[in-house]
């Protein structure tokens, strides 16, 4: 039977410190680059974690097999590495470190794996739904900055899942090309509008190594219903964010840590004269002027 007794702190320090010194000695002749610093820092923490957990050789092989499997599940249609970074909170942490926003600005979030940079430009008021499936959603919004100035001509990119929680590039043979995607330019008052369908929430993929890992840990894999926006305007920090349906049952357990109070919105239900249910969503998205305190990136951009 394996002995899982925790080693003493002194034993851990002696074992790890010797390896750490050897590691730093081996890198002492390389250039003092950010890459070298990152490798040494990551290795140091890996040594500490390994010393604390004391994995068996078999367990180490399980870890390597898992990481190999993540690579095998990654291709031009699916990014399992991004998914792993998302569910561990790393993506959200990096976003927060690199794109802080001052009070009053709309928070940044990760773009997610389903963004496409080639969405077509559409006229204001256009319909994003190319298959007409789902309950009608009317979206209107205002683009301004933290100084209270409207941003005419701001470019607004929009993408979201369909009513059953699937993106167009997840179903290339079942949804029309560019379904529920589009690019708009705000009018002279910084306003925009479009039609679409109410998005559904969804579960992250369960059929890959990351999904199986999170299921084994009994961790939530739900994402509450949301719409993605990317907004760009001259002399302003580009905003990439989600807007979430406040009423979604999964709003408190987003699998990738994207929900923030400022991003909750009301998808208000209404009845048409014919009795059909539709929804109204009104938004205010606030950008940061470039260089405004609180918007600097970790790299000083």
C-alpha positions in Angstrom: 0.0 0.0 0.0 1.3 3.4 -0.9 2.4 5.6 2.0 0.5 9.0 1.7 1.9 10.5 4.9 2.7 14.2 4.5 6.4 14.8 4.7 7.7 17.3 7.2 8.2 20.9 6.1 12.0 20.6 6.6 12.1 17.5 4.3 10.1 19.3 1.7 12.3 22.4 1.8 15.5 20.3 1.6 14.3 18.2 -1.4 12.8 21.1 -3.3 15.4 23.7 -2.5 18.2 21.4 -3.9 16.3 21.0 -7.2 15.5 24.7 -7.3 19.1 25.6 -6.9 20.2 23.2 -9.6 17.5 24.5 -11.9 18.5 28.1 -11.4 22.2 27.1 -11.9 21.3 25.5 -15.2 19.6 28.7 -16.4 22.2 31.1 -15.0 24.0 31.3 -18.3 21.0 32.1 -20.4 19.8 35.7 -21.2 17.6 37.2 -18.4 14.5 37.2 -20.6 10.8 37.0 -19.6 10.7 33.5 -21.1 13.6 32.3 -18.9 12.0 33.9 -15.8 8.6 32.3 -16.7 10.2 28.8 -17.1 12.1 29.0 -13.8 9.0 30.3 -12.0 6.7 27.7 -13.4 9.2 24.9 -12.7 9.7 26.2 -9.1 6.0 26.0 -8.4 5.7 22.6 -10.1 8.4 21.3 -7.8 6.6 22.6 -4.7 3.3 21.1 -5.9 4.9 17.8 -6.7 6.7 17.7 -3.3 3.4 18.5 -1.5 1.2 16.0 -3.4 3.9 13.3 -3.7 2.4 11.6 -6.8 3.4 8.1 -7.7 5.1 7.4 -11.0 1.7 6.0 -12.2 -0.1 9.2 -11.2 2.5 11.3 -13.1 1.8 9.2 -16.2 -1.9 9.8 -15.7 -1.2 13.6 -15.7 0.9 13.3 -18.9 -1.8 11.2 -20.5 -4.4 13.8 -19.7 -2.3 16.6 -21.1 -1.6 14.5 -24.2 -5.4 13.9 -24.6 -6.1 17.6 -24.4 -3.7 18.1 -27.3 -5.4 15.4 -29.3 -8.8 17.1 -28.8 -7.5 20.4 -30.1 -7.8 21.3 -33.8 -9.0 24.2 -36.0 -12.6 23.6 -34.9 -12.1 23.0 -31.1 -9.6 24.5 -28.6 -9.4 22.1 -25.6 -6.4 24.0 -24.2 -8.4 27.2 -24.1 -11.2 25.3 -22.4 -8.8 24.0 -19.8 -7.5 27.5 -19.1 -11.1 28.8 -18.9 -12.4 26.2 -16.3 -9.4 26.7 -14.1 -10.0 30.4 -14.0 -6.7 31.2 -15.7 -8.2 32.9 -18.7 -10.3 35.2 -16.5 -7.3 36.0 -14.3 -5.1 36.9 -17.3 -7.9 39.1 -18.7 -8.3 40.9 -15.4 -4.5 41.5 -15.1 -4.1 42.8 -18.6 -7.3 44.7 -19.1 -8.3 46.4 -15.8 -11.2 48.9 -16.2 -11.9 51.8 -13.9 -15.2 52.3 -12.1 -17.9 53.2 -14.6 -16.4 51.3 -17.5 -17.9 48.1 -18.8 -15.7 45.2 -17.6 -13.7 43.1 -20.1 -14.2 39.4 -20.3 -12.7 36.6 -22.4 -13.8 36.4 -26.0 -14.3 32.6 -25.8 -13.5 30.0 -28.4 -16.4 30.8 -30.8 -15.4 34.3 -31.9 -14.9 34.9 -35.7 -13.2 38.0 -36.9 -14.8 37.7 -40.4 -18.4 38.4 -39.4 -20.1 40.6 -42.1 -20.9 44.2 -41.6 -24.7 44.9 -41.5 -26.9 47.9 -41.4 -28.4 49.1 -38.1 -31.6 47.2 -37.4 -30.6 44.2 -39.4 -31.5 40.6 -38.3 -28.7 38.3 -37.2 -30.9 35.2 -37.3 -30.4 33.6 -40.7 -32.6 30.6 -39.9 -35.5 32.3 -37.9 -35.3 29.7 -35.2 -36.1 30.9 -31.7 -38.0 33.7 -29.9 -37.4 37.1 -31.4 -35.0 39.4 -29.6 -34.9 43.2 -30.1 -31.5 44.7 -29.0 -30.8 48.4 -28.7 -27.8 50.1 -27.2 -25.6 53.1 -26.6 -21.8 53.3 -26.9 -20.2 56.0 -24.8 -17.0 56.5 -22.8 -16.2 57.1 -19.1 -16.3 60.8 -19.7 -19.9 60.6 -20.7 -19.3 61.3 -24.4 -21.1 59.3 -27.1 -18.9 57.4 -29.5 -20.4 57.8 -33.0 -19.1 55.3 -35.6 -17.9 52.8 -33.0 -17.6 49.3 -34.5 -19.7 46.7 -32.6 -19.2 43.0 -33.2 -21.8 40.6 -31.9 -22.0 36.9 -31.7 -24.0 34.4 -29.6 -25.4 30.9 -29.3 -28.8 29.9 -30.7 -31.9 29.1 -28.6 -30.5 25.7 -27.6 -27.0 27.0 -26.7 -25.1 26.2 -29.9 -22.9 28.5 -32.0 -22.9 28.5 -35.7 -19.3 27.3 -36.0 -20.2 24.3 -33.7 -22.8 23.2 -36.3 -21.4 24.2 -39.7 -23.8 21.8 -41.5 -26.9 22.6 -39.5 -26.8 26.4 -39.0 -26.4 28.9 -41.9 -23.0 30.6 -42.3 -22.6 33.6 -39.9 -25.9 32.8 -38.1 -26.2 35.0 -35.1 -23.1 37.1 -36.0 -22.7 40.5 -37.3 -20.8 43.8 -37.3 -22.4 47.2 -36.9 -21.4 50.9 -36.8 -22.9 53.1 -34.2 -24.9 56.1 -35.5 -24.1 59.8 -35.0 -25.4 59.5 -31.4 -23.4 56.4 -30.6 -26.5 54.2 -30.8 -27.0 50.8 -32.4 -29.8 48.3 -32.8 -30.3 44.8 -34.3 -32.7 41.9 -34.3 -31.8 38.3 -33.3 -33.2 35.5 -31.2 -33.0 34.9 -27.5 -29.8 32.9 -26.8 -29.9 29.8 -24.6 -27.4 28.8 -21.9 -25.4 25.7 -22.4 -22.9 23.2 -20.9 -19.3 23.2 -21.9 -18.3 20.1 -24.0 -18.5 16.9 -21.9 -17.0 14.6 -24.5 -13.3 15.6 -24.0 -10.7 15.3 -21.3 -11.5 18.7 -19.7 -15.2 17.9 -19.5 -14.5 14.4 -18.0 -12.1 16.0 -15.5 -14.7 18.6 -14.3 -17.4 15.9 -14.1 -15.1 13.7 -12.0 -14.7 16.7 -9.7 -18.4 17.4 -9.7 -17.7 21.0 -10.8 -20.4 22.9 -12.8 -20.0 23.1 -16.5 -22.9 25.4 -17.1 -22.7 28.8 -18.9 -25.7 31.1 -18.4 -27.3 32.6 -21.5 -25.3 35.6 -22.9 -24.4 37.7 -25.9 -20.8 38.6 -26.8 -19.8 42.1 -27.8 -16.5 43.5 -29.1 -16.5 47.3 -29.4 -13.7 49.4 -31.0 -13.5 53.2 -31.3 -10.5 55.5 -32.1 -8.4 56.6 -29.1 -10.2 54.1 -26.8 -9.4 50.7 -25.4 -11.2 47.9 -27.3 -13.9 46.3 -25.2 -14.6 42.6 -25.3 -17.3 41.5 -23.0 -20.5 39.3 -22.4 -23.9 40.5 -21.4 -25.7 37.9 -19.3 -29.4 37.1 -18.9 -30.0 38.0 -15.2 -32.9 35.5 -15.0 -30.8 32.5 -16.1 -30.8 29.8 -13.4 -27.1 29.2 -13.9 -26.1 32.9 -13.3 -24.3 32.1 -10.1 -22.2 29.1 -11.4 -20.7 30.2 -14.7 -18.0 27.6 -15.5 -15.5 30.1 -16.8 -15.9 32.9 -14.2 -17.2 35.5 -16.6 -20.2 36.8 -14.7 -19.9 40.2 -13.1 -22.6 42.3 -11.6 -22.1 45.1 -14.2 -22.8 42.6 -17.0 -26.2 41.4 -15.8 -29.1 42.6 -18.0 -32.8 42.0 -18.3 -34.1 40.2 -21.4 -37.6 41.6 -20.9 -40.4 39.4 -22.3 -43.3 40.9 -24.1 -46.3 39.6 -26.0 -47.0 40.6 -29.6 -50.6 41.3 -30.8 -50.6 37.8 -32.2 -49.7 36.3 -28.8 -46.1 35.4 -29.7 -43.4 35.9 -27.0 -40.6 38.3 -27.9 -37.8 39.9 -25.8 -36.3 43.4 -25.4 -32.7 44.1 -24.4 -31.4 47.7 -23.9 -27.7 48.2 -23.2 -25.1 50.8 -22.3 -21.6 49.8 -23.1 -18.9 52.2 -21.7 -15.4 52.3 -23.2 -12.1 53.6 -21.6 -10.2 56.4 -23.4 -6.7 55.1 -24.1 -4.3 55.7 -21.3 -7.0 56.5 -18.7 -5.8 55.5 -15.2 -7.0 52.0 -14.4 -6.9 50.8 -18.0 -3.2 50.1 -18.3 -2.2 46.6 -19.3 0.4 44.6 -17.4 2.9 45.3 -20.2 2.4 49.1 -19.9 0.4 49.5 -23.1 
